[in-house]
Amino acid sequence: MAGDNRGDLKLLAVALLVVALLLGALIVFFLPAAAPAVAALNEGMGLKAAVPWGFGLTVGLFVLLATVAGDGLLGELQFMLGSFFSFFLVLTLLIAWVF
């Protein structure tokens, strides 16, 4: 039985190595081709201007979620506080990138 697990681990290691090598090759070959697209998307609102919008959107979203949570608000508070920073970061970066 131990031999089966060892063979499965070797197969998994080989599969992960192949995936890592393919991902590395894709990055090496396609990253230079994506430079014009990235340059076109660089013009935007800017991070300083996106922070207040991201904060306002995050606070509004969490007020809405806390309102509809009902009795579960106290039980879900630690998850809401933990996810607040994730939402704030993601929304701010998306606003800065899109606009």
Biopython code that builds the backbone (N, CA, C, O; Angstrom):
import numpy as np
from Bio.PDB.StructureBuilder import StructureBuilder

atoms = [
    (1, "MET", "N", (0.818, -1.195, 0.000)),
    (1, "MET", "CA", (0.000, 0.000, 0.000)),
    (1, "MET", "C", (0.862, 1.260, 0.000)),
    (1, "MET", "O", (0.489, 2.264, -0.607)),
    (2, "ALA", "N", (1.998, 1.217, 0.667)),
    (2, "ALA", "CA", (2.866, 2.387, 0.704)),
    (2, "ALA", "C", (3.471, 2.654, -0.671)),
    (2, "ALA", "O", (3.754, 3.803, -1.010)),
    (3, "GLY", "N", (3.670, 1.618, -1.452)),
    (3, "GLY", "CA", (4.228, 1.787, -2.793)),
    (3, "GLY", "C", (3.287, 2.535, -3.719)),
    (3, "GLY", "O", (3.735, 3.290, -4.581)),
    (4, "ASP", "N", (1.975, 2.333, -3.549)),
    (4, "ASP", "CA", (0.999, 3.035, -4.378)),
    (4, "ASP", "C", (1.020, 4.531, -4.108)),
    (4, "ASP", "O", (0.949, 5.336, -5.036)),
    (5, "ASN", "N", (1.117, 4.897, -2.850)),
    (5, "ASN", "CA", (1.152, 6.312, -2.499)),
    (5, "ASN", "C", (2.403, 6.980, -3.025)),
    (5, "ASN", "O", (2.364, 8.129, -3.466)),
    (6, "ARG", "N", (3.509, 6.266, -2.980)),
    (6, "ARG", "CA", (4.764, 6.835, -3.460)),
    (6, "ARG", "C", (4.708, 7.072, -4.973)),
    (6, "ARG", "O", (5.204, 8.084, -5.468)),
    (7, "GLY", "N", (4.099, 6.127, -5.702)),
    (7, "GLY", "CA", (3.955, 6.285, -7.147)),
    (7, "GLY", "C", (3.024, 7.438, -7.497)),
    (7, "GLY", "O", (3.255, 8.164, -8.464)),
    (8, "ASP", "N", (1.962, 7.600, -6.696)),
    (8, "ASP", "CA", (1.049, 8.726, -6.921)),
    (8, "ASP", "C", (1.735, 10.056, -6.672)),
    (8, "ASP", "O", (1.506, 11.027, -7.395)),
    (9, "LEU", "N", (2.580, 10.099, -5.644)),
    (9, "LEU", "CA", (3.298, 11.337, -5.345)),
    (9, "LEU", "C", (4.291, 11.683, -6.451)),
    (9, "LEU", "O", (4.456, 12.852, -6.798)),
    (10, "LYS", "N", (4.951, 10.667, -7.002)),
    (10, "LYS", "CA", (5.872, 10.915, -8.113)),
    (10, "LYS", "C", (5.119, 11.441, -9.331)),
    (10, "LYS", "O", (5.579, 12.363, -10.003)),
    (11, "LEU", "N", (3.967, 10.854, -9.607)),
    (11, "LEU", "CA", (3.155, 11.303, -10.737)),
    (11, "LEU", "C", (2.684, 12.738, -10.527)),
    (11, "LEU", "O", (2.690, 13.540, -11.462)),
    (12, "LEU", "N", (2.277, 13.061, -9.305)),
    (12, "LEU", "CA", (1.850, 14.429, -8.998)),
    (12, "LEU", "C", (3.009, 15.402, -9.147)),
    (12, "LEU", "O", (2.832, 16.498, -9.679)),
    (13, "ALA", "N", (4.195, 15.013, -8.684)),
    (13, "ALA", "CA", (5.367, 15.878, -8.803)),
    (13, "ALA", "C", (5.715, 16.128, -10.267)),
    (13, "ALA", "O", (6.043, 17.253, -10.641)),
    (14, "VAL", "N", (5.647, 15.106, -11.082)),
    (14, "VAL", "CA", (5.941, 15.265, -12.513)),
    (14, "VAL", "C", (4.900, 16.163, -13.170)),
    (14, "VAL", "O", (5.246, 17.019, -13.984)),
    (15, "ALA", "N", (3.628, 15.975, -12.825)),
    (15, "ALA", "CA", (2.566, 16.809, -13.399)),
    (15, "ALA", "C", (2.738, 18.270, -12.996)),
    (15, "ALA", "O", (2.580, 19.164, -13.828)),
    (16, "LEU", "N", (3.060, 18.520, -11.730)),
    (16, "LEU", "CA", (3.275, 19.898, -11.281)),
    (16, "LEU", "C", (4.494, 20.524, -11.949)),
    (16, "LEU", "O", (4.481, 21.712, -12.271)),
    (17, "LEU", "N", (5.540, 19.739, -12.159)),
    (17, "LEU", "CA", (6.728, 20.241, -12.843)),
    (17, "LEU", "C", (6.408, 20.612, -14.289)),
    (17, "LEU", "O", (6.859, 21.648, -14.778)),
    (18, "VAL", "N", (5.641, 19.781, -14.968)),
    (18, "VAL", "CA", (5.253, 20.071, -16.352)),
    (18, "VAL", "C", (4.401, 21.339, -16.416)),
    (18, "VAL", "O", (4.601, 22.176, -17.296)),
    (19, "VAL", "N", (3.459, 21.482, -15.495)),
    (19, "VAL", "CA", (2.614, 22.683, -15.469)),
    (19, "VAL", "C", (3.457, 23.928, -15.200)),
    (19, "VAL", "O", (3.247, 24.965, -15.829)),
    (20, "ALA", "N", (4.403, 23.833, -14.275)),
    (20, "ALA", "CA", (5.266, 24.979, -13.965)),
    (20, "ALA", "C", (6.129, 25.357, -15.171)),
    (20, "ALA", "O", (6.312, 26.539, -15.463)),
    (21, "LEU", "N", (6.655, 24.357, -15.864)),
    (21, "LEU", "CA", (7.474, 24.641, -17.051)),
    (21, "LEU", "C", (6.643, 25.265, -18.171)),
    (21, "LEU", "O", (7.103, 26.196, -18.832)),
    (22, "LEU", "N", (5.440, 24.770, -18.389)),
    (22, "LEU", "CA", (4.571, 25.357, -19.413)),
    (22, "LEU", "C", (4.179, 26.786, -19.053)),
    (22, "LEU", "O", (4.147, 27.660, -19.920)),
    (23, "LEU", "N", (3.883, 27.022, -17.791)),
    (23, "LEU", "CA", (3.547, 28.372, -17.359)),
    (23, "LEU", "C", (4.727, 29.318, -17.534)),
    (23, "LEU", "O", (4.557, 30.456, -17.972)),
    (24, "GLY", "N", (5.914, 28.850, -17.195)),
    (24, "GLY", "CA", (7.116, 29.658, -17.395)),
    (24, "GLY", "C", (7.357, 29.969, -18.861)),
    (24, "GLY", "O", (7.717, 31.095, -19.206)),
    (25, "ALA", "N", (7.161, 28.983, -19.728)),
    (25, "ALA", "CA", (7.346, 29.209, -21.168)),
    (25, "ALA", "C", (6.315, 30.201, -21.705)),
    (25, "ALA", "O", (6.646, 31.054, -22.528)),
    (26, "LEU", "N", (5.078, 30.096, -21.246)),
    (26, "LEU", "CA", (4.049, 31.050, -21.678)),
    (26, "LEU", "C", (4.391, 32.473, -21.252)),
    (26, "LEU", "O", (4.208, 33.419, -22.017)),
    (27, "ILE", "N", (4.885, 32.615, -20.035)),
    (27, "ILE", "CA", (5.251, 33.953, -19.557)),
    (27, "ILE", "C", (6.402, 34.514, -20.363)),
    (27, "ILE", "O", (6.384, 35.684, -20.746)),
    (28, "VAL", "N", (7.408, 33.687, -20.624)),
    (28, "VAL", "CA", (8.582, 34.163, -21.378)),
    (28, "VAL", "C", (8.201, 34.578, -22.790)),
    (28, "VAL", "O", (8.700, 35.585, -23.291)),
    (29, "PHE", "N", (7.326, 33.819, -23.440)),
    (29, "PHE", "CA", (7.016, 34.101, -24.835)),
    (29, "PHE", "C", (5.917, 35.144, -25.026)),
    (29, "PHE", "O", (5.958, 35.902, -25.994)),
    (30, "PHE", "N", (4.943, 35.198, -24.128)),
    (30, "PHE", "CA", (3.799, 36.080, -24.338)),
    (30, "PHE", "C", (3.843, 37.381, -23.553)),
    (30, "PHE", "O", (3.059, 38.286, -23.838)),
    (31, "LEU", "N", (4.735, 37.504, -22.572)),
    (31, "LEU", "CA", (4.817, 38.755, -21.824)),
    (31, "LEU", "C", (5.282, 39.924, -22.693)),
    (31, "LEU", "O", (4.701, 41.004, -22.588)),
    (32, "PRO", "N", (6.290, 39.767, -23.538)),
    (32, "PRO", "CA", (6.660, 40.895, -24.410)),
    (32, "PRO", "C", (5.550, 41.275, -25.399)),
    (32, "PRO", "O", (5.429, 42.443, -25.768)),
    (33, "ALA", "N", (4.753, 40.312, -25.825)),
    (33, "ALA", "CA", (3.675, 40.608, -26.768)),
    (33, "ALA", "C", (2.539, 41.377, -26.101)),
    (33, "ALA", "O", (1.771, 42.055, -26.783)),
    (34, "ALA", "N", (2.424, 41.281, -24.791)),
    (34, "ALA", "CA", (1.347, 41.965, -24.072)),
    (34, "ALA", "C", (1.716, 43.392, -23.676)),
    (34, "ALA", "O", (0.876, 44.099, -23.119)),
    (35, "ALA", "N", (2.923, 43.831, -23.941)),
    (35, "ALA", "CA", (3.363, 45.169, -23.531)),
    (35, "ALA", "C", (2.506, 46.291, -24.119)),
    (35, "ALA", "O", (2.179, 47.222, -23.382)),
    (36, "PRO", "N", (2.118, 46.263, -25.409)),
    (36, "PRO", "CA", (1.263, 47.340, -25.914)),
    (36, "PRO", "C", (-0.106, 47.383, -25.240)),
    (36, "PRO", "O", (-0.643, 48.463, -24.996)),
    (37, "ALA", "N", (-0.664, 46.235, -24.944)),
    (37, "ALA", "CA", (-1.970, 46.205, -24.276)),
    (37, "ALA", "C", (-1.858, 46.757, -22.861)),
    (37, "ALA", "O", (-2.737, 47.490, -22.407)),
    (38, "VAL", "N", (-0.798, 46.413, -22.175)),
    (38, "VAL", "CA", (-0.599, 46.916, -20.811)),
    (38, "VAL", "C", (-0.354, 48.422, -20.848)),
    (38, "VAL", "O", (-0.830, 49.142, -19.970)),
    (39, "ALA", "N", (0.373, 48.903, -21.838)),
    (39, "ALA", "CA", (0.630, 50.343, -21.949)),
    (39, "ALA", "C", (-0.663, 51.112, -22.211)),
    (39, "ALA", "O", (-0.829, 52.227, -21.717)),
    (40, "ALA", "N", (-1.564, 50.537, -22.968)),
    (40, "ALA", "CA", (-2.841, 51.207, -23.237)),
    (40, "ALA", "C", (-3.715, 51.266, -21.991)),
    (40, "ALA", "O", (-4.504, 52.197, -21.830)),
    (41, "LEU", "N", (-3.581, 50.291, -21.120)),
    (41, "LEU", "CA", (-4.397, 50.265, -19.901)),
    (41, "LEU", "C", (-3.781, 51.045, -18.744)),
    (41, "LEU", "O", (-4.414, 51.199, -17.700)),
    (42, "ASN", "N", (-2.566, 51.535, -18.912)),
    (42, "ASN", "CA", (-1.905, 52.246, -17.819)),
    (42, "ASN", "C", (-2.506, 53.619, -17.549)),
    (42, "ASN", "O", (-2.419, 54.107, -16.422)),
    (43, "GLU", "N", (-3.104, 54.247, -18.534)),
    (43, "GLU", "CA", (-3.694, 55.559, -18.298)),
    (43, "GLU", "C", (-4.993, 55.364, -17.542)),
    (43, "GLU", "O", (-5.906, 54.693, -18.023)),
    (44, "GLY", "N", (-5.071, 55.939, -16.384)),
    (44, "GLY", "CA", (-6.274, 55.738, -15.593)),
    (44, "GLY", "C", (-6.427, 56.816, -14.551)),
    (44, "GLY", "O", (-5.787, 57.865, -14.613)),
    (45, "MET", "N", (-7.278, 56.543, -13.604)),
    (45, "MET", "CA", (-7.604, 57.478, -12.554)),
    (45, "MET", "C", (-6.416, 57.713, -11.630)),
    (45, "MET", "O", (-6.217, 58.828, -11.149)),
    (46, "GLY", "N", (-5.646, 56.699, -11.384)),
    (46, "GLY", "CA", (-4.548, 56.792, -10.442)),
    (46, "GLY", "C", (-4.970, 56.207, -9.104)),
    (46, "GLY", "O", (-6.150, 56.189, -8.754)),
    (47, "LEU", "N", (-3.996, 55.740, -8.381)),
    (47, "LEU", "CA", (-4.274, 55.067, -7.125)),
    (47, "LEU", "C", (-4.778, 56.027, -6.056)),
    (47, "LEU", "O", (-5.655, 55.672, -5.268)),
    (48, "LYS", "N", (-4.228, 57.249, -6.020)),
    (48, "LYS", "CA", (-4.657, 58.217, -5.005)),
    (48, "LYS", "C", (-6.115, 58.620, -5.192)),
    (48, "LYS", "O", (-6.835, 58.820, -4.214)),
    (49, "ALA", "N", (-6.542, 58.737, -6.414)),
    (49, "ALA", "CA", (-7.937, 59.118, -6.661)),
    (49, "ALA", "C", (-8.887, 57.940, -6.488)),
    (49, "ALA", "O", (-10.075, 58.140, -6.237)),
    (50, "ALA", "N", (-8.383, 56.716, -6.620)),
    (50, "ALA", "CA", (-9.236, 55.541, -6.508)),
    (50, "ALA", "C", (-9.482, 55.112, -5.068)),
    (50, "ALA", "O", (-10.452, 54.405, -4.796)),
    (51, "VAL", "N", (-8.613, 55.529, -4.131)),
    (51, "VAL", "CA", (-8.753, 55.111, -2.734)),
    (51, "VAL", "C", (-10.068, 55.588, -2.119)),
    (51, "VAL", "O", (-10.759, 54.776, -1.503)),
    (52, "PRO", "N", (-10.455, 56.868, -2.251)),
    (52, "PRO", "CA", (-11.745, 57.263, -1.658)),
    (52, "PRO", "C", (-12.936, 56.546, -2.285)),
    (52, "PRO", "O", (-13.895, 56.208, -1.591)),
    (53, "TRP", "N", (-12.881, 56.316, -3.582)),
    (53, "TRP", "CA", (-13.976, 55.601, -4.241)),
    (53, "TRP", "C", (-14.046, 54.158, -3.759)),
    (53, "TRP", "O", (-15.132, 53.644, -3.491)),
    (54, "GLY", "N", (-12.901, 53.509, -3.648)),
    (54, "GLY", "CA", (-12.873, 52.139, -3.149)),
    (54, "GLY", "C", (-13.344, 52.046, -1.707)),
    (54, "GLY", "O", (-14.065, 51.114, -1.350)),
    (55, "PHE", "N", (-12.943, 53.005, -0.870)),
    (55, "PHE", "CA", (-13.366, 52.998, 0.527)),
    (55, "PHE", "C", (-14.870, 53.220, 0.636)),
    (55, "PHE", "O", (-15.549, 52.517, 1.384)),
    (56, "GLY", "N", (-15.392, 54.190, -0.102)),
    (56, "GLY", "CA", (-16.832, 54.459, -0.058)),
    (56, "GLY", "C", (-17.649, 53.282, -0.552)),
    (56, "GLY", "O", (-18.673, 52.942, 0.041)),
    (57, "LEU", "N", (-17.210, 52.664, -1.622)),
    (57, "LEU", "CA", (-17.912, 51.504, -2.158)),
    (57, "LEU", "C", (-17.857, 50.324, -1.184)),
    (57, "LEU", "O", (-18.842, 49.603, -1.026)),
    (58, "THR", "N", (-16.712, 50.127, -0.537)),
    (58, "THR", "CA", (-16.571, 49.038, 0.426)),
    (58, "THR", "C", (-17.441, 49.269, 1.650)),
    (58, "THR", "O", (-18.105, 48.343, 2.117)),
    (59, "VAL", "N", (-17.451, 50.480, 2.175)),
    (59, "VAL", "CA", (-18.284, 50.780, 3.346)),
    (59, "VAL", "C", (-19.762, 50.620, 2.996)),
    (59, "VAL", "O", (-20.527, 50.047, 3.771)),
    (60, "GLY", "N", (-20.159, 51.122, 1.842)),
    (60, "GLY", "CA", (-21.551, 50.978, 1.425)),
    (60, "GLY", "C", (-21.955, 49.522, 1.257)),
    (60, "GLY", "O", (-23.059, 49.128, 1.633)),
    (61, "LEU", "N", (-21.069, 48.735, 0.697)),
    (61, "LEU", "CA", (-21.339, 47.314, 0.515)),
    (61, "LEU", "C", (-21.470, 46.597, 1.848)),
    (61, "LEU", "O", (-22.347, 45.751, 2.016)),
    (62, "PHE", "N", (-20.603, 46.931, 2.795)),
    (62, "PHE", "CA", (-20.670, 46.263, 4.093)),
    (62, "PHE", "C", (-21.852, 46.734, 4.930)),
    (62, "PHE", "O", (-22.384, 45.958, 5.723)),
    (63, "VAL", "N", (-22.269, 47.966, 4.776)),
    (63, "VAL", "CA", (-23.491, 48.407, 5.453)),
    (63, "VAL", "C", (-24.688, 47.639, 4.900)),
    (63, "VAL", "O", (-25.558, 47.207, 5.655)),
    (64, "LEU", "N", (-24.728, 47.474, 3.602)),
    (64, "LEU", "CA", (-25.803, 46.688, 2.995)),
    (64, "LEU", "C", (-25.772, 45.240, 3.479)),
    (64, "LEU", "O", (-26.811, 44.684, 3.835)),
    (65, "LEU", "N", (-24.585, 44.623, 3.494)),
    (65, "LEU", "CA", (-24.470, 43.236, 3.946)),
    (65, "LEU", "C", (-24.825, 43.096, 5.427)),
    (65, "LEU", "O", (-25.455, 42.113, 5.818)),
    (66, "ALA", "N", (-24.431, 44.061, 6.250)),
    (66, "ALA", "CA", (-24.772, 43.998, 7.675)),
    (66, "ALA", "C", (-26.266, 44.189, 7.887)),
    (66, "ALA", "O", (-26.841, 43.615, 8.811)),
    (67, "THR", "N", (-26.897, 44.991, 7.037)),
    (67, "THR", "CA", (-28.333, 45.225, 7.171)),
    (67, "THR", "C", (-29.127, 43.969, 6.838)),
    (67, "THR", "O", (-30.083, 43.634, 7.537)),
    (68, "VAL", "N", (-28.744, 43.288, 5.795)),
    (68, "VAL", "CA", (-29.499, 42.101, 5.396)),
    (68, "VAL", "C", (-29.082, 40.859, 6.166)),
    (68, "VAL", "O", (-29.736, 39.823, 6.046)),
    (69, "ALA", "N", (-27.997, 40.928, 6.966)),
    (69, "ALA", "CA", (-27.552, 39.771, 7.734)),
    (69, "ALA", "C", (-28.509, 39.443, 8.863)),
    (69, "ALA", "O", (-28.632, 38.280, 9.250)),
    (70, "GLY", "N", (-29.191, 40.453, 9.402)),
    (70, "GLY", "CA", (-30.170, 40.213, 10.455)),
    (70, "GLY", "C", (-29.512, 39.804, 11.754)),
    (70, "GLY", "O", (-28.611, 40.487, 12.242)),
    (71, "ASP", "N", (-29.959, 38.687, 12.319)),
    (71, "ASP", "CA", (-29.467, 38.231, 13.615)),
    (71, "ASP", "C", (-28.051, 37.675, 13.546)),
    (71, "ASP", "O", (-27.402, 37.529, 14.582)),
    (72, "GLY", "N", (-27.572, 37.371, 12.392)),
    (72, "GLY", "CA", (-26.250, 36.778, 12.261)),
    (72, "GLY", "C", (-25.120, 37.783, 12.248)),
    (72, "GLY", "O", (-23.971, 37.404, 12.023)),
    (73, "LEU", "N", (-25.411, 39.058, 12.484)),
    (73, "LEU", "CA", (-24.385, 40.100, 12.394)),
    (73, "LEU", "C", (-23.264, 39.880, 13.393)),
    (73, "LEU", "O", (-22.093, 39.978, 13.025)),
    (74, "LEU", "N", (-23.584, 39.585, 14.645)),
    (74, "LEU", "CA", (-22.528, 39.413, 15.640)),
    (74, "LEU", "C", (-21.692, 38.167, 15.373)),
    (74, "LEU", "O", (-20.490, 38.162, 15.639)),
    (75, "GLY", "N", (-22.296, 37.139, 14.866)),
    (75, "GLY", "CA", (-21.546, 35.934, 14.549)),
    (75, "GLY", "C", (-20.673, 36.082, 13.318)),
    (75, "GLY", "O", (-19.675, 35.376, 13.168)),
    (76, "GLU", "N", (-21.044, 36.996, 12.440)),
    (76, "GLU", "CA", (-20.298, 37.170, 11.197)),
    (76, "GLU", "C", (-19.377, 38.384, 11.229)),
    (76, "GLU", "O", (-18.725, 38.687, 10.229)),
    (77, "LEU", "N", (-19.313, 39.074, 12.344)),
    (77, "LEU", "CA", (-18.542, 40.322, 12.411)),
    (77, "LEU", "C", (-17.058, 40.090, 12.152)),
    (77, "LEU", "O", (-16.437, 40.875, 11.436)),
    (78, "GLN", "N", (-16.474, 39.039, 12.712)),
    (78, "GLN", "CA", (-15.051, 38.801, 12.507)),
    (78, "GLN", "C", (-14.741, 38.502, 11.051)),
    (78, "GLN", "O", (-13.672, 38.862, 10.559)),
    (79, "PHE", "N", (-15.668, 37.847, 10.354)),
    (79, "PHE", "CA", (-15.451, 37.579, 8.935)),
    (79, "PHE", "C", (-15.623, 38.853, 8.110)),
    (79, "PHE", "O", (-14.926, 39.054, 7.116)),
    (80, "MET", "N", (-16.541, 39.699, 8.521)),
    (80, "MET", "CA", (-16.754, 40.955, 7.802)),
    (80, "MET", "C", (-15.552, 41.875, 7.960)),
    (80, "MET", "O", (-15.132, 42.518, 6.998)),
    (81, "LEU", "N", (-15.003, 41.940, 9.148)),
    (81, "LEU", "CA", (-13.831, 42.798, 9.356)),
    (81, "LEU", "C", (-12.622, 42.270, 8.603)),
    (81, "LEU", "O", (-11.845, 43.046, 8.046)),
    (82, "GLY", "N", (-12.462, 40.960, 8.586)),
    (82, "GLY", "CA", (-11.339, 40.378, 7.855)),
    (82, "GLY", "C", (-11.455, 40.572, 6.356)),
    (82, "GLY", "O", (-10.463, 40.818, 5.671)),
    (83, "SER", "N", (-12.663, 40.460, 5.860)),
    (83, "SER", "CA", (-12.839, 40.602, 4.416)),
    (83, "SER", "C", (-12.927, 42.064, 3.979)),
    (83, "SER", "O", (-12.814, 42.358, 2.789)),
    (84, "PHE", "N", (-13.125, 42.972, 4.917)),
    (84, "PHE", "CA", (-13.192, 44.396, 4.574)),
    (84, "PHE", "C", (-11.912, 44.830, 3.874)),
    (84, "PHE", "O", (-11.965, 45.506, 2.847)),
    (85, "PHE", "N", (-10.763, 44.445, 4.423)),
    (85, "PHE", "CA", (-9.496, 44.873, 3.850)),
    (85, "PHE", "C", (-9.257, 44.238, 2.483)),
    (85, "PHE", "O", (-8.673, 44.859, 1.595)),
    (86, "SER", "N", (-9.706, 43.015, 2.323)),
    (86, "SER", "CA", (-9.572, 42.369, 1.010)),
    (86, "SER", "C", (-10.444, 43.071, -0.031)),
    (86, "SER", "O", (-9.988, 43.354, -1.139)),
    (87, "PHE", "N", (-11.694, 43.349, 0.328)),
    (87, "PHE", "CA", (-12.582, 44.063, -0.594)),
    (87, "PHE", "C", (-12.024, 45.441, -0.911)),
    (87, "PHE", "O", (-12.025, 45.864, -2.067)),
    (88, "PHE", "N", (-11.550, 46.140, 0.110)),
    (88, "PHE", "CA", (-11.012, 47.483, -0.096)),
    (88, "PHE", "C", (-9.840, 47.451, -1.064)),
    (88, "PHE", "O", (-9.763, 48.273, -1.977)),
    (89, "LEU", "N", (-8.930, 46.511, -0.868)),
    (89, "LEU", "CA", (-7.760, 46.418, -1.742)),
    (89, "LEU", "C", (-8.166, 46.080, -3.170)),
    (89, "LEU", "O", (-7.719, 46.733, -4.113)),
    (90, "VAL", "N", (-9.001, 45.076, -3.336)),
    (90, "VAL", "CA", (-9.398, 44.639, -4.676)),
    (90, "VAL", "C", (-10.196, 45.728, -5.387)),
    (90, "VAL", "O", (-9.924, 46.034, -6.548)),
    (91, "LEU", "N", (-11.172, 46.314, -4.707)),
    (91, "LEU", "CA", (-11.989, 47.347, -5.349)),
    (91, "LEU", "C", (-11.170, 48.578, -5.705)),
    (91, "LEU", "O", (-11.362, 49.159, -6.773)),
    (92, "THR", "N", (-10.262, 48.982, -4.826)),
    (92, "THR", "CA", (-9.426, 50.147, -5.122)),
    (92, "THR", "C", (-8.538, 49.887, -6.332)),
    (92, "THR", "O", (-8.426, 50.736, -7.216)),
    (93, "LEU", "N", (-7.912, 48.729, -6.376)),
    (93, "LEU", "CA", (-7.045, 48.427, -7.519)),
    (93, "LEU", "C", (-7.841, 48.289, -8.810)),
    (93, "LEU", "O", (-7.378, 48.715, -9.868)),
    (94, "LEU", "N", (-9.033, 47.700, -8.738)),
    (94, "LEU", "CA", (-9.851, 47.585, -9.950)),
    (94, "LEU", "C", (-10.335, 48.942, -10.432)),
    (94, "LEU", "O", (-10.351, 49.200, -11.636)),
    (95, "ILE", "N", (-10.727, 49.809, -9.515)),
    (95, "ILE", "CA", (-11.167, 51.149, -9.911)),
    (95, "ILE", "C", (-10.015, 51.916, -10.545)),
    (95, "ILE", "O", (-10.194, 52.580, -11.566)),
    (96, "ALA", "N", (-8.827, 51.825, -9.937)),
    (96, "ALA", "CA", (-7.655, 52.527, -10.489)),
    (96, "ALA", "C", (-7.284, 51.971, -11.855)),
    (96, "ALA", "O", (-6.825, 52.720, -12.718)),
    (97, "TRP", "N", (-7.473, 50.688, -12.067)),
    (97, "TRP", "CA", (-7.081, 50.081, -13.330)),
    (97, "TRP", "C", (-8.124, 50.348, -14.415)),
    (97, "TRP", "O", (-7.764, 50.674, -15.546)),
    (98, "VAL", "N", (-9.400, 50.215, -14.087)),
    (98, "VAL", "CA", (-10.430, 50.354, -15.102)),
    (98, "VAL", "C", (-10.660, 51.811, -15.469)),
    (98, "VAL", "O", (-10.811, 52.137, -16.647)),
    (99, "PHE", "N", (-10.689, 52.684, -14.481)),
    (99, "PHE", "CA", (-10.987, 54.079, -14.772)),
    (99, "PHE", "C", (-9.710, 54.887, -14.821)),
    (99, "PHE", "O", (-9.752, 56.094, -15.055)),
]
sb = StructureBuilder()
sb.init_structure("model")
sb.init_model(0)
sb.init_chain("A")
sb.init_seg("    ")
for serial, (resi, resn, name, xyz) in enumerate(atoms, 1):
    if name == "N":
        sb.init_residue(resn, " ", resi, " ")
    sb.init_atom(name, np.array(xyz, "f"), 0.0, 1.0, " ", f" {name:<3s}", serial, name[0])
structure = sb.get_structure()
